Amino acid sequence: MAETSIGTPEQLRDPNYTPALHKAIPLGIQHVLAMFVSNVTPAIIVAGAAGFGFGSNSPDFPQLLYLIQMSMLFAGLATLLQTITIGPVGAALPIVQGTSFAFLPIMIPLVAGKGVDALAALFGGVLIGGLFHAALGLVIGRIRFALPPLVTGLVVTMIGLALVKVGIQYSAGGVPAIGTPEYGSLLNWSAALVVIVVTLALKFFARGMLSVSAVLVGLLVGYVYALMVGMVTFEAIGTSWSRASAFALPVPFKYGFEFSLAAVIGFCLMAVVSAIETVGDVSGVTKGGAGREATDDEIAGATYADGLGTAVAGIFGGFPNTSFSQNVGLIAMTGVMSRHVVTCGAVFLILCGLIPKVGAIIRTVPIEVLGGGVVVMFGMVVAAGISMLSDVDWNRRNMVIFAISLSIGLGLQLEPGAVQHLPDTLRILMTSGLLPAALIAIVLNLVLPEELAEESTEEVSGGMAGHGSGSLPHD
């Protein structure tokens, strides 16, 4: 087969192939552009939930910059673990790591309204949960049977459903504006809608890098619009820039260390979900980029890197890391399987994380503009979960499992006061919605026999044949 401008087809399918540096660097930066916004958004969401002041003159401004900085730095370091590897740690594949959205339903209740003081318990949970996550690499191959698409699809859907409210709140003006005349104003919504419209236009009508980076470009256009209508002033940009140092190193245990049972249990349970997501991403990388199944060593190595990357991040004030699915799609689209390309992107992320001024510029983006991007991203999470559920055989057994899990999980999230008499630890875990839904689905899937589902379906089919229409749908 003919050689392309990057390499031969055989080279492109080889994770160990190294393209020329002038080609590898742009391809690596493209991977960063595909995940950059998603990577820093959880830090901003957690800070907002904790009650940080978002203005450049706020006393919390340096703390917010630090959280953004750590999100970039440890995403880069965790990605290096995957591409370069240390012993059994890492898959030696082009896997991009980033801050996980899946943990937000756990992190938001832990910090809600508590300010910087809540971060010690939060990062204590990140550290211990990360170590537990790494330990899952020892058994990940043996527990996959308990997590079919019915369970994983439900979990991913619940992650998106748990977060869509955040996108709407940001688009309307953010949590601090709730109750004020400005909340939900036409001006606020116009900024969010500009981002959404531009993102959709590029995603469907553009090609190549513009399509892959549609959310990022949408945010840039929204930012320019916000400047034009006075939502951002050059004075605010200058203040943010001047208050951020040119270079800064991470500080171990910057916020202290506190053991919180709710945080530890929540992060450990979510680590199982994150590990399963990573298994899917590793399989997606090898199938899309090399046309083969992932090996057990690659899956175990990716899980080790997930967990250790998260644990180290927790020490320095970083959030849980996981593999980023959007980059799996990018590999399938470009056909470039080289892990060294992703290594170039990881180095770029690390450099951004060591330069707080990058975070300062990100922080000047109005929350309404960010809301437009978040609406799209969280909606895509729900869509991804529904796509996974399309592989489910919707017999009565699976419909009942899904119905009960979704009803209880989503119901507790929408009405947290229903469990107000539970101990604090259990209440936080239950009102996340995600964990009760996942646990119920896993347990029911393990204990309800498949044979009964088949018998029930046959009985209902026979009954409907004899009595006419009017019964519930059946397979």
VENRA-V339118 format. One record per residue. RES is the residue in three letters. SS is DSSP state (hx for helix, st for strand, lp for the rest). PHI is phi in whole degrees, 0 to 359 (999 if undefined). PSI is psi in whole degrees, -180 to 180 (* if undefined). Layout:
BEGIN
res=RES ss=SS phi=PHI psi=PSI
res=RES ss=SS phi=PHI psi=PSI
END
This chain:
BEGIN
res=MET ss=lp phi=999 psi=152
res=ALA ss=lp phi=287 psi=150
res=GLU ss=lp phi=279 psi=137
res=THR ss=lp phi=274 psi=-177
res=SER ss=lp phi=292 psi=-16
res=ILE ss=lp phi=258 psi=-38
res=GLY ss=lp phi=172 psi=177
res=THR ss=lp phi=287 psi=160
res=PRO ss=hx phi=305 psi=-37
res=GLU ss=hx phi=294 psi=-40
res=GLN ss=hx phi=295 psi=-41
res=LEU ss=hx phi=295 psi=-28
res=ARG ss=lp phi=274 psi=-4
res=ASP ss=lp phi=265 psi=118
res=PRO ss=lp phi=298 psi=-23
res=ASN ss=lp phi=268 psi=-1
res=TYR ss=lp phi=289 psi=137
res=THR ss=lp phi=243 psi=105
res=PRO ss=lp phi=294 psi=166
res=ALA ss=lp phi=302 psi=145
res=LEU ss=hx phi=302 psi=-38
res=HIS ss=hx phi=291 psi=-14
res=LYS ss=hx phi=260 psi=-35
res=ALA ss=hx phi=292 psi=-39
res=ILE ss=hx phi=295 psi=-50
res=PRO ss=hx phi=299 psi=-38
res=LEU ss=hx phi=295 psi=-36
res=GLY ss=hx phi=291 psi=-41
res=ILE ss=hx phi=294 psi=-33
res=GLN ss=hx phi=299 psi=-39
res=HIS ss=hx phi=299 psi=-40
res=VAL ss=hx phi=294 psi=-43
res=LEU ss=hx phi=298 psi=-34
res=ALA ss=hx phi=291 psi=-23
res=MET ss=hx phi=238 psi=-4
res=PHE ss=hx phi=300 psi=-49
res=VAL ss=hx phi=296 psi=-46
res=SER ss=hx phi=299 psi=-32
res=ASN ss=hx phi=289 psi=-39
res=VAL ss=hx phi=268 psi=-16
res=THR ss=hx phi=298 psi=-43
res=PRO ss=hx phi=303 psi=-36
res=ALA ss=hx phi=298 psi=-41
res=ILE ss=hx phi=291 psi=-39
res=ILE ss=hx phi=295 psi=-45
res=VAL ss=hx phi=296 psi=-42
res=ALA ss=hx phi=297 psi=-41
res=GLY ss=hx phi=295 psi=-40
res=ALA ss=hx phi=294 psi=-35
res=ALA ss=hx phi=287 psi=-17
res=GLY ss=lp phi=96 psi=21
res=PHE ss=lp phi=297 psi=143
res=GLY ss=lp phi=286 psi=132
res=PHE ss=lp phi=266 psi=-12
res=GLY ss=lp phi=288 psi=155
res=SER ss=lp phi=292 psi=-18
res=ASN ss=lp phi=265 psi=1
res=SER ss=lp phi=290 psi=144
res=PRO ss=lp phi=296 psi=-19
res=ASP ss=lp phi=274 psi=-4
res=PHE ss=hx phi=304 psi=-47
res=PRO ss=hx phi=298 psi=-35
res=GLN ss=hx phi=293 psi=-41
res=LEU ss=hx phi=296 psi=-43
res=LEU ss=hx phi=300 psi=-40
res=TYR ss=hx phi=296 psi=-42
res=LEU ss=hx phi=296 psi=-40
res=ILE ss=hx phi=295 psi=-43
res=GLN ss=hx phi=301 psi=-45
res=MET ss=hx phi=292 psi=-33
res=SER ss=hx phi=299 psi=-42
res=MET ss=hx phi=287 psi=-45
res=LEU ss=hx phi=299 psi=-49
res=PHE ss=hx phi=277 psi=-18
res=ALA ss=hx phi=295 psi=-42
res=GLY ss=hx phi=295 psi=-45
res=LEU ss=hx phi=294 psi=-41
res=ALA ss=hx phi=294 psi=-35
res=THR ss=hx phi=295 psi=-39
res=LEU ss=hx phi=299 psi=-37
res=LEU ss=hx phi=301 psi=-38
res=GLN ss=hx phi=287 psi=-40
res=THR ss=hx phi=272 psi=-40
res=ILE ss=lp phi=270 psi=-38
res=THR ss=lp phi=72 psi=152
res=ILE ss=st phi=227 psi=104
res=GLY ss=lp phi=60 psi=-128
res=PRO ss=lp phi=280 psi=-5
res=VAL ss=st phi=276 psi=119
res=GLY ss=lp phi=111 psi=147
res=ALA ss=lp phi=269 psi=-11
res=ALA ss=lp phi=57 psi=40
res=LEU ss=lp phi=228 psi=164
res=PRO ss=lp phi=282 psi=69
res=ILE ss=lp phi=255 psi=124
res=VAL ss=lp phi=264 psi=126
res=GLN ss=st phi=263 psi=151
res=GLY ss=st phi=199 psi=174
res=THR ss=st phi=294 psi=130
res=SER ss=lp phi=276 psi=131
res=PHE ss=lp phi=288 psi=-26
res=ALA ss=lp phi=300 psi=-28
res=PHE ss=lp phi=274 psi=-8
res=LEU ss=hx phi=301 psi=-41
res=PRO ss=hx phi=299 psi=-20
res=ILE ss=hx phi=272 psi=-42
res=MET ss=hx phi=288 psi=-38
res=ILE ss=hx phi=299 psi=-49
res=PRO ss=hx phi=296 psi=-29
res=LEU ss=hx phi=292 psi=-31
res=VAL ss=hx phi=250 psi=-5
res=ALA ss=lp phi=309 psi=112
res=GLY ss=lp phi=70 psi=10
res=LYS ss=lp phi=260 psi=-5
res=GLY ss=hx phi=68 psi=-159
res=VAL ss=hx phi=298 psi=-28
res=ASP ss=hx phi=299 psi=-23
res=ALA ss=hx phi=280 psi=-11
res=LEU ss=hx phi=286 psi=-25
res=ALA ss=hx phi=298 psi=-46
res=ALA ss=hx phi=290 psi=-37
res=LEU ss=hx phi=299 psi=-51
res=PHE ss=hx phi=285 psi=-23
res=GLY ss=hx phi=297 psi=-42
res=GLY ss=hx phi=294 psi=-39
res=VAL ss=hx phi=299 psi=-44
res=LEU ss=hx phi=297 psi=-52
res=ILE ss=hx phi=291 psi=-41
res=GLY ss=hx phi=298 psi=-36
res=GLY ss=hx phi=295 psi=-41
res=LEU ss=hx phi=296 psi=-41
res=PHE ss=hx phi=296 psi=-41
res=HIS ss=hx phi=300 psi=-45
res=ALA ss=hx phi=298 psi=-39
res=ALA ss=hx phi=296 psi=-25
res=LEU ss=hx phi=296 psi=-21
res=GLY ss=hx phi=300 psi=-23
res=LEU ss=hx phi=287 psi=-25
res=VAL ss=lp phi=233 psi=2
res=ILE ss=hx phi=303 psi=-35
res=GLY ss=hx phi=291 psi=-26
res=ARG ss=hx phi=268 psi=-10
res=ILE ss=lp phi=251 psi=3
res=ARG ss=hx phi=295 psi=-26
res=PHE ss=hx phi=298 psi=-26
res=ALA ss=hx phi=275 psi=1
res=LEU ss=lp phi=228 psi=69
res=PRO ss=lp phi=286 psi=176
res=PRO ss=hx phi=305 psi=-30
res=LEU ss=hx phi=302 psi=-43
res=VAL ss=hx phi=282 psi=-51
res=THR ss=hx phi=294 psi=-37
res=GLY ss=hx phi=295 psi=-41
res=LEU ss=hx phi=298 psi=-44
res=VAL ss=hx phi=297 psi=-47
res=VAL ss=hx phi=295 psi=-40
res=THR ss=hx phi=299 psi=-43
res=MET ss=hx phi=295 psi=-35
res=ILE ss=hx phi=301 psi=-48
res=GLY ss=hx phi=296 psi=-44
res=LEU ss=hx phi=296 psi=-32
res=ALA ss=hx phi=290 psi=-19
res=LEU ss=hx phi=248 psi=-13
res=VAL ss=hx phi=299 psi=-30
res=LYS ss=hx phi=299 psi=-35
res=VAL ss=hx phi=297 psi=-43
res=GLY ss=hx phi=299 psi=-42
res=ILE ss=hx phi=293 psi=-43
res=GLN ss=hx phi=299 psi=-43
res=TYR ss=hx phi=296 psi=-44
res=SER ss=hx phi=298 psi=-32
res=ALA ss=hx phi=277 psi=-11
res=GLY ss=lp phi=136 psi=-5
res=GLY ss=lp phi=92 psi=158
res=VAL ss=hx phi=303 psi=-42
res=PRO ss=hx phi=300 psi=-23
res=ALA ss=hx phi=272 psi=-8
res=ILE ss=lp phi=301 psi=132
res=GLY ss=lp phi=93 psi=-5
res=THR ss=lp phi=257 psi=160
res=PRO ss=lp phi=298 psi=-26
res=GLU ss=lp phi=286 psi=-23
res=TYR ss=lp phi=294 psi=124
res=GLY ss=lp phi=79 psi=15
res=SER ss=lp phi=291 psi=160
res=LEU ss=hx phi=300 psi=-38
res=LEU ss=hx phi=298 psi=-46
res=ASN ss=hx phi=299 psi=-47
res=TRP ss=hx phi=292 psi=-31
res=SER ss=hx phi=297 psi=-39
res=ALA ss=hx phi=296 psi=-44
res=ALA ss=hx phi=295 psi=-41
res=LEU ss=hx phi=292 psi=-34
res=VAL ss=hx phi=301 psi=-45
res=VAL ss=hx phi=298 psi=-45
res=ILE ss=hx phi=296 psi=-46
res=VAL ss=hx phi=296 psi=-46
res=VAL ss=hx phi=296 psi=-42
res=THR ss=hx phi=300 psi=-47
res=LEU ss=hx phi=295 psi=-41
res=ALA ss=hx phi=299 psi=-46
res=LEU ss=hx phi=291 psi=-38
res=LYS ss=hx phi=295 psi=-36
res=PHE ss=hx phi=261 psi=-25
res=PHE ss=hx phi=243 psi=-8
res=ALA ss=lp phi=258 psi=172
res=ARG ss=lp phi=227 psi=164
res=GLY ss=hx phi=63 psi=-134
res=MET ss=hx phi=295 psi=-36
res=LEU ss=hx phi=297 psi=-40
res=SER ss=hx phi=291 psi=-44
res=VAL ss=hx phi=297 psi=-38
res=SER ss=lp phi=260 psi=30
res=ALA ss=hx phi=300 psi=-42
res=VAL ss=hx phi=295 psi=-44
res=LEU ss=hx phi=298 psi=-47
res=VAL ss=hx phi=296 psi=-39
res=GLY ss=hx phi=301 psi=-42
res=LEU ss=hx phi=294 psi=-38
res=LEU ss=hx phi=296 psi=-43
res=VAL ss=hx phi=295 psi=-42
res=GLY ss=hx phi=298 psi=-35
res=TYR ss=hx phi=293 psi=-43
res=VAL ss=hx phi=297 psi=-42
res=TYR ss=hx phi=299 psi=-44
res=ALA ss=hx phi=298 psi=-37
res=LEU ss=hx phi=297 psi=-42
res=MET ss=hx phi=293 psi=-34
res=VAL ss=lp phi=263 psi=7
res=GLY ss=lp phi=86 psi=13
res=MET ss=lp phi=283 psi=-20
res=VAL ss=lp phi=228 psi=134
res=THR ss=lp phi=249 psi=154
res=PHE ss=hx phi=295 psi=-26
res=GLU ss=hx phi=295 psi=-42
res=ALA ss=hx phi=295 psi=-39
res=ILE ss=hx phi=296 psi=-44
res=GLY ss=hx phi=296 psi=-40
res=THR ss=hx phi=296 psi=-45
res=SER ss=hx phi=300 psi=-45
res=TRP ss=hx phi=296 psi=-43
res=SER ss=hx phi=289 psi=-29
res=ARG ss=hx phi=280 psi=-15
res=ALA ss=lp phi=265 psi=135
res=SER ss=lp phi=285 psi=164
res=ALA ss=lp phi=284 psi=-29
res=PHE ss=lp phi=207 psi=138
res=ALA ss=lp phi=206 psi=140
res=LEU ss=lp phi=264 psi=154
res=PRO ss=lp phi=292 psi=151
res=VAL ss=lp phi=247 psi=121
res=PRO ss=lp phi=293 psi=136
res=PHE ss=lp phi=50 psi=45
res=LYS ss=lp phi=302 psi=-35
res=TYR ss=lp phi=255 psi=12
res=GLY ss=lp phi=84 psi=-173
res=PHE ss=lp phi=221 psi=127
res=GLU ss=lp phi=224 psi=135
res=PHE ss=lp phi=271 psi=117
res=SER ss=lp phi=240 psi=121
res=LEU ss=hx phi=299 psi=-41
res=ALA ss=hx phi=299 psi=-43
res=ALA ss=hx phi=294 psi=-45
res=VAL ss=hx phi=296 psi=-48
res=ILE ss=hx phi=297 psi=-45
res=GLY ss=hx phi=299 psi=-47
res=PHE ss=hx phi=292 psi=-36
res=CYS ss=hx phi=293 psi=-42
res=LEU ss=hx phi=294 psi=-40
res=MET ss=hx phi=290 psi=-24
res=ALA ss=hx phi=298 psi=-35
res=VAL ss=hx phi=297 psi=-45
res=VAL ss=hx phi=298 psi=-45
res=SER ss=hx phi=297 psi=-38
res=ALA ss=hx phi=296 psi=-40
res=ILE ss=hx phi=293 psi=-39
res=GLU ss=hx phi=301 psi=-41
res=THR ss=hx phi=294 psi=-38
res=VAL ss=hx phi=302 psi=-44
res=GLY ss=hx phi=296 psi=-40
res=ASP ss=hx phi=292 psi=-40
res=VAL ss=hx phi=297 psi=-44
res=SER ss=hx phi=297 psi=-39
res=GLY ss=hx phi=296 psi=-39
res=VAL ss=hx phi=296 psi=-48
res=THR ss=hx phi=290 psi=-36
res=LYS ss=hx phi=288 psi=-47
res=GLY ss=hx phi=288 psi=-35
res=GLY ss=hx phi=263 psi=-30
res=ALA ss=hx phi=234 psi=-6
res=GLY ss=lp phi=68 psi=33
res=ARG ss=lp phi=218 psi=169
res=GLU ss=lp phi=278 psi=151
res=ALA ss=lp phi=287 psi=145
res=THR ss=lp phi=276 psi=163
res=ASP ss=hx phi=298 psi=-38
res=ASP ss=hx phi=295 psi=-39
res=GLU ss=hx phi=294 psi=-42
res=ILE ss=hx phi=294 psi=-45
res=ALA ss=hx phi=296 psi=-43
res=GLY ss=hx phi=296 psi=-39
res=ALA ss=hx phi=295 psi=-38
res=THR ss=hx phi=292 psi=-42
res=TYR ss=hx phi=302 psi=-46
res=ALA ss=hx phi=295 psi=-39
res=ASP ss=hx phi=306 psi=-53
res=GLY ss=hx phi=291 psi=-46
res=LEU ss=hx phi=291 psi=-36
res=GLY ss=hx phi=298 psi=-40
res=THR ss=hx phi=292 psi=-45
res=ALA ss=hx phi=298 psi=-45
res=VAL ss=hx phi=294 psi=-40
res=ALA ss=hx phi=300 psi=-41
res=GLY ss=hx phi=299 psi=-33
res=ILE ss=hx phi=296 psi=-35
res=PHE ss=hx phi=255 psi=7
res=GLY ss=lp phi=92 psi=28
res=GLY ss=lp phi=255 psi=163
res=PHE ss=lp phi=263 psi=168
res=PRO ss=lp phi=302 psi=141
res=ASN ss=st phi=252 psi=150
res=THR ss=st phi=209 psi=168
res=SER ss=st phi=289 psi=145
res=PHE ss=lp phi=260 psi=120
res=SER ss=hx phi=292 psi=-31
res=GLN ss=hx phi=297 psi=-28
res=ASN ss=hx phi=283 psi=-25
res=VAL ss=hx phi=297 psi=-45
res=GLY ss=hx phi=297 psi=-35
res=LEU ss=hx phi=295 psi=-39
res=ILE ss=hx phi=295 psi=-44
res=ALA ss=hx phi=297 psi=-35
res=MET ss=hx phi=286 psi=-44
res=THR ss=hx phi=278 psi=-27
res=GLY ss=lp phi=76 psi=11
res=VAL ss=lp phi=261 psi=110
res=MET ss=lp phi=265 psi=-3
res=SER ss=lp phi=299 psi=123
res=ARG ss=hx phi=289 psi=-23
res=HIS ss=hx phi=288 psi=-26
res=VAL ss=hx phi=297 psi=-46
res=VAL ss=hx phi=293 psi=-31
res=THR ss=hx phi=300 psi=-40
res=CYS ss=hx phi=299 psi=-42
res=GLY ss=hx phi=296 psi=-38
res=ALA ss=hx phi=297 psi=-41
res=VAL ss=hx phi=297 psi=-40
res=PHE ss=hx phi=298 psi=-43
res=LEU ss=hx phi=298 psi=-41
res=ILE ss=hx phi=297 psi=-43
res=LEU ss=hx phi=298 psi=-41
res=CYS ss=hx phi=298 psi=-39
res=GLY ss=hx phi=292 psi=-24
res=LEU ss=lp phi=271 psi=-4
res=ILE ss=lp phi=243 psi=96
res=PRO ss=hx phi=302 psi=-23
res=LYS ss=hx phi=297 psi=-26
res=VAL ss=hx phi=295 psi=-45
res=GLY ss=hx phi=296 psi=-35
res=ALA ss=hx phi=296 psi=-39
res=ILE ss=hx phi=293 psi=-42
res=ILE ss=hx phi=301 psi=-39
res=ARG ss=hx phi=290 psi=-18
res=THR ss=lp phi=282 psi=-8
res=VAL ss=lp phi=292 psi=123
res=PRO ss=lp phi=302 psi=147
res=ILE ss=hx phi=296 psi=-28
res=GLU ss=hx phi=292 psi=-39
res=VAL ss=hx phi=295 psi=-46
res=LEU ss=hx phi=300 psi=-36
res=GLY ss=hx phi=301 psi=-39
res=GLY ss=hx phi=301 psi=-43
res=GLY ss=hx phi=293 psi=-39
res=VAL ss=hx phi=293 psi=-39
res=VAL ss=hx phi=304 psi=-45
res=VAL ss=hx phi=294 psi=-48
res=MET ss=hx phi=297 psi=-46
res=PHE ss=hx phi=288 psi=-33
res=GLY ss=hx phi=297 psi=-37
res=MET ss=hx phi=293 psi=-31
res=VAL ss=hx phi=296 psi=-45
res=VAL ss=hx phi=299 psi=-44
res=ALA ss=hx phi=298 psi=-38
res=ALA ss=hx phi=296 psi=-40
res=GLY ss=hx phi=296 psi=-42
res=ILE ss=hx phi=295 psi=-37
res=SER ss=hx phi=298 psi=-41
res=MET ss=hx phi=295 psi=-37
res=LEU ss=hx phi=291 psi=-18
res=SER ss=lp phi=293 psi=-18
res=ASP ss=lp phi=275 psi=-3
res=VAL ss=lp phi=279 psi=141
res=ASP ss=lp phi=278 psi=107
res=TRP ss=lp phi=277 psi=65
res=ASN ss=lp phi=278 psi=178
res=ARG ss=hx phi=296 psi=-37
res=ARG ss=hx phi=302 psi=-50
res=ASN ss=hx phi=291 psi=-34
res=MET ss=hx phi=295 psi=-40
res=VAL ss=hx phi=293 psi=-44
res=ILE ss=hx phi=301 psi=-47
res=PHE ss=hx phi=296 psi=-44
res=ALA ss=hx phi=297 psi=-48
res=ILE ss=hx phi=293 psi=-44
res=SER ss=hx phi=297 psi=-47
res=LEU ss=hx phi=293 psi=-43
res=SER ss=hx phi=298 psi=-47
res=ILE ss=hx phi=289 psi=-46
res=GLY ss=hx phi=297 psi=-52
res=LEU ss=hx phi=291 psi=-36
res=GLY ss=hx phi=297 psi=-43
res=LEU ss=hx phi=293 psi=-32
res=GLN ss=hx phi=289 psi=-39
res=LEU ss=hx phi=284 psi=-27
res=GLU ss=lp phi=230 psi=70
res=PRO ss=hx phi=297 psi=-24
res=GLY ss=hx phi=294 psi=-15
res=ALA ss=hx phi=293 psi=-19
res=VAL ss=hx phi=239 psi=32
res=GLN ss=lp phi=295 psi=-20
res=HIS ss=lp phi=271 psi=-3
res=LEU ss=lp phi=286 psi=157
res=PRO ss=lp phi=303 psi=153
res=ASP ss=hx phi=306 psi=-45
res=THR ss=hx phi=300 psi=-51
res=LEU ss=hx phi=293 psi=-35
res=ARG ss=hx phi=297 psi=-44
res=ILE ss=hx phi=298 psi=-42
res=LEU ss=hx phi=292 psi=-40
res=MET ss=hx phi=289 psi=-40
res=THR ss=hx phi=281 psi=-5
res=SER ss=lp phi=295 psi=-24
res=GLY ss=lp phi=78 psi=-45
res=LEU ss=hx phi=295 psi=-47
res=LEU ss=hx phi=292 psi=-48
res=PRO ss=hx phi=299 psi=-37
res=ALA ss=hx phi=297 psi=-45
res=ALA ss=hx phi=295 psi=-46
res=LEU ss=hx phi=295 psi=-43
res=ILE ss=hx phi=297 psi=-44
res=ALA ss=hx phi=296 psi=-43
res=ILE ss=hx phi=297 psi=-48
res=VAL ss=hx phi=296 psi=-47
res=LEU ss=hx phi=296 psi=-37
res=ASN ss=hx phi=295 psi=-31
res=LEU ss=hx phi=279 psi=-33
res=VAL ss=hx phi=263 psi=-26
res=LEU ss=lp phi=276 psi=123
res=PRO ss=lp phi=286 psi=144
res=GLU ss=hx phi=293 psi=-33
res=GLU ss=hx phi=300 psi=-39
res=LEU ss=hx phi=294 psi=-35
res=ALA ss=hx phi=297 psi=-42
res=GLU ss=hx phi=293 psi=-43
res=GLU ss=hx phi=297 psi=-43
res=SER ss=hx phi=299 psi=-40
res=THR ss=hx phi=295 psi=-42
res=GLU ss=hx phi=295 psi=-41
res=GLU ss=hx phi=297 psi=-45
res=VAL ss=hx phi=295 psi=-37
res=SER ss=hx phi=297 psi=-43
res=GLY ss=hx phi=295 psi=-41
res=GLY ss=hx phi=296 psi=-40
res=MET ss=hx phi=291 psi=-33
res=ALA ss=hx phi=294 psi=-33
res=GLY ss=hx phi=273 psi=-24
res=HIS ss=hx phi=242 psi=3
res=GLY ss=lp phi=85 psi=-167
res=SER ss=lp phi=278 psi=171
res=GLY ss=lp phi=116 psi=-9
res=SER ss=lp phi=275 psi=173
res=LEU ss=lp phi=292 psi=158
res=PRO ss=lp phi=298 psi=154
res=HIS ss=lp phi=214 psi=164
res=ASP ss=lp phi=277 psi=*
END
